[in-house]
Amino acid sequence: MLHSQTHLRSRPISAGQLRAFEAVARHLNFRAAAEELALTQSAVSRQIQGLEEDVGASLFLRHTRAVELTSAGGVLLRAVTPSLERIDGAVRQIRQSSQRKSVSLTTFASFASMWLIPRLEGFQRVNPGIDIRIDASDAAIDLDVSDLDLALRYSPPSHMPPHAIRLFGDQITPVISPWLLKSGPPLKKPDDLAQLTLIEAGDAYSTHYDWLTWRRWLDQHATTRLEPKRWLYFNYAYQMTQAALTGQGVALARLPLIAESLASGDLVEPFPQLRLKTPMAYWLMVGPRSTERPEVLAFGDWLKDQAAQTRQAMGPAATRRISRSDGAPANAQ
């Protein structure tokens, strides 16, 4: 009998059982899992019972109105979830590659809105047969386990892998709308900012990105510890820029994201000689399963060309390489 059980438990686990287990563990409800899988509740129960027999342990505690994972169930779930995600990602990639050509990428919302999307029409005009899918999220997505092809990241050099491609560095600088500069109080030196509203990232202090704060810039350049007329806080860089464009105050902006607005005259840099370099840079990463696909290579080459134009728009200082030993907080999107 012992030999029979040992032999039984050494056989491979059914993929259907693992799907049922993952669904029940996610919902903690057999009925909801059955509806998701388009199976009857009794079929899902049989799948779970068979899986428990195969692994030799109870995976769920079944209460009258609730289901709870056991410690063994928790161990199995931590292995099953990323494995199923990898499989699903591979299947999606195969389906995409067998039909239309497409490139998918992840980047943070402000970079997508301010840098990437305004340029996309140029790529699509030259490559009309390639679809683009953008996942704009502030959460860093692991390209090893997702179905995304590329990632555009905002990070210090020391937190990027060797294969990451540096697009350009980062500097911050005050920017103001030309009509506010003309109609408002004179702005000839940093101390004059006390007469205006200052626009700032509301979470810069809590996330330890102190180089993005007005206090850091003012400590470097103002002669007094000034307080502005009022403060205006936003969560995202594109919100700060929009407020500056509409004349609501002076924003401390990331130069790569507003270089074109400066070039067009939509924004003015009152103190171009007082730019402040940050320890961050913008990076391109290619997913391990996408390195040989022609459409991904074409989009990556286009991104690098666009980055070269941004470096040129930022000026000579932006082309200098940053050492990978530069210190900064953990990787950010």
C-alpha angles and dihedrals in degrees: 000000000000090000090052093052092047091051091047094051094050095062120102117274117248115251089221090057091051092049090051092046093050092048094049091045091050095047097029083215129098094206095052091047091050092052092050092049094042091238134121118263090243090054091054090048090053090050091053093045091051091049091050090051091049095049093039097231141082111261099187138036105222113211126179095265104007144049124218131190117241120220089261089051090052091052092050093045092055089057098039100049099060091039093056090045090054091049093047091047092051091049092050090049092050092049092049095047092049092055125024125003110249141165122208125193141173127218138147119280100249094050091048092050100041106032114014108038096049088057100043096089089066092057094044091050091057095036106036093161096061120086118211125210118189123196103196106194135141089220115093109241119210108236090200093068103026131077092238120118103204141021128202109202139186107213146128113268092244091064098051126090120246093256093058114113116224110225100180143324128252135249131169126219138167114259131188137178112262093235093052089048090052098042101034133071117306113277106198102132136019092259089064089070087082088080094058142061113263119214117211144169105265095213098043093105097042092050093047093242090134093156087071093058128099089226091063092048093045092048087057099045114015120087093215134036092255129189117211127231088261142334127243118193131196136174099225136047093231090056090053091049092048090052090051092047090055093050099251094133146301116308127205097225137187104248098220090057096051102031092108092048088055092047092051093046094242087121131027128214104217095188107032091160091059101062114146120218117222127206091243132095138182118251141191120215127184121211115244093242094049104052095102102040110113095218092052091048090049092051092046091052090049091051090052091050091051090048090054089055090051091051089052092048090051092055136239095308091064094062095063114110119243119223116246088229092069108125123233142136123286123300114296132192 
